[in-house]
Amino acid sequence: MTKHIQRQAFLDTLPLCLAVTPWGMLCGSLGLQMGLDIWQAQAMSLLVFAGAVQLSALGLFGAGASFSAMLTSSFVISARHLLYSADMRQHILQLPTKWRLSLGFLLTDEMYALSVAHTQKTGTFDRHYALVSGFTFYALWNLATCIGIILGSQAGDLTTLGLEFAIAATFIALVVPYIKTHPVVACVFTSATMMFILTYYDINQALLISTATGMVVGFILDTHNEKRQRNRTSEALL
């Protein structure tokens, strides 16, 4: 059974790995452009393993930003992982330390989305599924980075190829399957609208504001729906 789950995790992860391959290549190439050597560029993917953080940190590093600025930016971008880990805590709290550390390091948007989908489908969180999906993504991400480093050292700037499209495509692919209820639809619509408006007017921290606003709207509607459902249940019992 475990081998079947591991194989399923590997196959489920492959489409997302292919989708973010251009993103990983961009990270490797950009690392060289920003002044890192090939080992340092590869080490970012091996040790940091966070595409958005890597691109942001590399951009700030190339612009001569301070370490504190890079650290702050990385923390803000990675803040969503606090929500992921808070949700997964109920499943991994009783696991041995080596499992908690491994799953914590491999936790990404993709691994979380796949694990949640698998848990909802089977009714049970499977640590082997989470581990294999996370490690598969980690391995393919580092391979993509290596390819980007090789191509970047030979062909120069890969940003002219428009590889950054993979960033938006990946997150769209992760989010769309979960837009099934009115609160989620309202959350996505609010966030997208706010992002468009704030970006148009060049407002700082547009992403954070848009995300927070969408979450508040979704939370309010979800709470309202639950309250209405409880009232209907109470009336039916009476």
C-alpha angles and dihedrals in degrees: 000000000000092000090051091052092047091051091048091050091051093050093045091052098049098078091053091046090055091047094055097040092098088050092054091047089052091053091053095047094044091052090062092046091053092055104267120134120236094266094050092047091052092044090060090064093040095051107022099034097182117115100199092045092048094052092046094047092047092051092050091044091053090049091054096249121167123261091248090056091052091046093050092048091049092050093050094047092047095045091101088067088069087065092046093050092045090056095045093046092085090059102043103032093097095044122106117271094254090058094047092049093046095048091043092054093045094047110124136149089265097048092046094049092049093046093049091049091049092047092050091048097048100027091232134083110236116202092197091056091050093046096049094044091049095046093045090055091046092052095046092044091056091045090053090049090052091051090049091052092050094046092042092053091049105033101027124218112028094181089085088068092068094239091154089081086083091070094062093037093054096051092045089053090051096047105040097068090058097052094101107117134058094247091053092046090051091047093052094043093048093048093048093047093047091047091052093049097043093045091049090054092042095240116177118245090017092156095053093045093048093047094048093047092050092048092051092050092047092047093050093049093044091050091048091051092050091049091049091048091052091050091052091049091050092049091049091052091050 
